[in-house]
Amino acid sequence: MDKCDFSMRIDELKRLAENNQYKEAYKVLEMMEISKVKNLKDLYVVIDVMIENERYDEAKELLVAINSRMKSRRVLHQLIDVTIKLREIDTAQKYMREFQKLSPQDPYNDVFLYQLSVMLGDSYDKQIEILERLKQNEYMEKWAYELAKTYYNAGREKDSIQECKDLILWFGDGLYVEKAKELKQLLMGEKME
């Protein structure tokens, strides 16, 4: 593949990824020699396409190579995410320690702790403790809904209903707001709209 053809494929890959057309982007990626991708921004696009297509081993390989040359929040964040998806608990914990040193105040420290807690089968109380701390530091729609579900799973229906109300009030609309409305209706015995 000549330089012009390679450049065109990179541009096509970026365009497809920007439009969330990850399946099509992966087809383009399969026709490329990834080892020729040298630009870091382009490598991030390649990694995103791999992750969106659940090619976690391939993404991890590239991320490990990048991480060995430079430590960054983004690379460590993705390494933790990928190793959690691969269920590599020890490896995920190793990268989490690096991430915490680099960015101790980042709310994703609690997100990753929660995900590992779920994988390890920790008690609902421990999971709730992590999610409540996350809520205090940064209120995020997805994790607020996860807190509401975890309250429900722990048998704390009143807390689950209140969390659903808070989420609905705070965010107004969106995927997790709709899920919170459904959970609240289920718990309160209301008719579905």
N, C-alpha and C positions, 0 to 999 in steps of 0.2 A: 504494500500500500504506500503510495507516494505521499509527500507532505501535504499536498493540496487535498487529496482524498481524505487523509486523516483529519485535517482541520475541518473539513465539511462534516465528517461524522461526529466530531466533538460538538460542533455547533448544533447539529441535529439532536444529539443527546441532551444538550442543555435546553433546547427549545421544548422537547418532549417532557423533560423533567419539570420545567417551569409550568407546564400545562397539566401536571399530574398524570401524564400518560406513561406510567412506569413500565407497563408490559411492553409497549412499543419501544420505549427507551432501552429496555434490556435486550431486545432483538438487535438494536443498533450496537449495543455494547458487545454482544457476542461476535460481531464481525470485526471487532477492533483488537489490537494488541495492547492490552492494558499497560504492559511494561513501558510502552512508549509515551504514556501520559505523564508528563513531568510537572505541569503547572498544578500547584496545590489546590486552587479553586476548581480546576477540572477534576482533580482526584476526589474532591468532596462531592461533586456531582455523581461521579462513578460510584462512590460509596453509598450515597443516598439511593441511587437506582438499585444497587444490590440489596440494600436493606428493605426497600419497598417491595422487592420481589422475593423476600425471605431467603436470600443467598447469604446467610449470616457468616458462614465459614469464609467465603471469599472476601466479604467486607472486613471481617476480623483480620485476615491476613494483611490487607492493605493498611488498616488502622494500626496494627502492631508495627509495621514498617515505618509509618509516619511517626508514631509515638517514640520509636527508638532514636529518631533524628531530632525531634522537638516535642516538648510537652506543651499541650494547649488544652484549655477547658473543653473545646469542641471535640477534639480527638478523644480525650478521656471520657467525656459524656457518651460519645458513640460507642466506645469500647465497653463501657459498663452496660449500656443498653443491649449491645450485641451479645455479650457474654451472659447476661441474664436470659436473653431469648434462647441461647444455646444451653442454658441450665448449667453453666460452668460457675458454680457458686464461689469456689476458692479464687478463681481468676477474677471474677466480678468484684469480690471483696478487696483483692489486691489493687485493682484499678480505682476502687472507691477510696481507698486510703490516699492514693496519689491525688485524686480529685479533691478530697477534703483538705489536703495540704495546700493545693493550688488555689482553691476557692472555698474557704471554710463557711462563708455566709450564704452560699448558693442554695436556694430552696430544693434543688434537685438532689442534694444530699439526703433529704428526707424521702423524696420520691423513690430513690434507689434503695434506701433502707427498708421502705415499705414493701417494695417488690421482692426483695430478698426475704423479708419476714414472711411473706405469703408463700414463697417457694420452700422455705424451711418449715412451714406448717406451724409457725408460732401462734400463740393464743390470739383471739380477737382483741383482748384487752391490750396486748402489746402493739398490734396493728393499729388500733384506735389511738393509742398514745402517740404513735408516729404521725398519723394523719392529723390529729389535733394540733400537734406542734407545727406541722406544715401549714395548717390553716391559720395559725397565729402569725406565721412569718410571711406567708403569701397565699392568698385565697385564689385557688385555681379551679375552674369549673369541673374538669375531669376528676380531680382528686377530692373535691367536695362531694361529688356524687359517690365516689368510692367510699368516702367516710359514711355517707348515708346508708349505703349497702352494708358496710361492715357493722354499723350500729344494728341494723336489721338482723344480720346474721348472728350477732351476739345476743339477740333477744331484747335489745334496747329500742323498742318501737317508738317511744316518745321522742327520744333523741334523734331517731331516724326521720321522723316526721318534721321535727324542728329543723334539721339540716336540709331537708328537701325544701322547706319554706324559705330558709335563708338563701339557698342556691337560686331558687326561682326569683326571689326579690332582688338579689344582687346582680344576676346575669340577664334576666329578662327573657331571653330566647336562646335557642341553640340545641344541639343534640342532647347534651347532658341535662339541660333544663327540661326538655321533653321527657327524658327518662326519669328525672326527679318527680315530675308531675304524675307520671304513671305509678311510681313507687308510693308516693303520698296518697294517691287515690286508692291504691290497693290496701294500704295500711289503715286508711280512715274509712274504708268500706264505701267509698263514693263511686258513682257510676263513671265509667270512662267516657270522655268527651268525644 
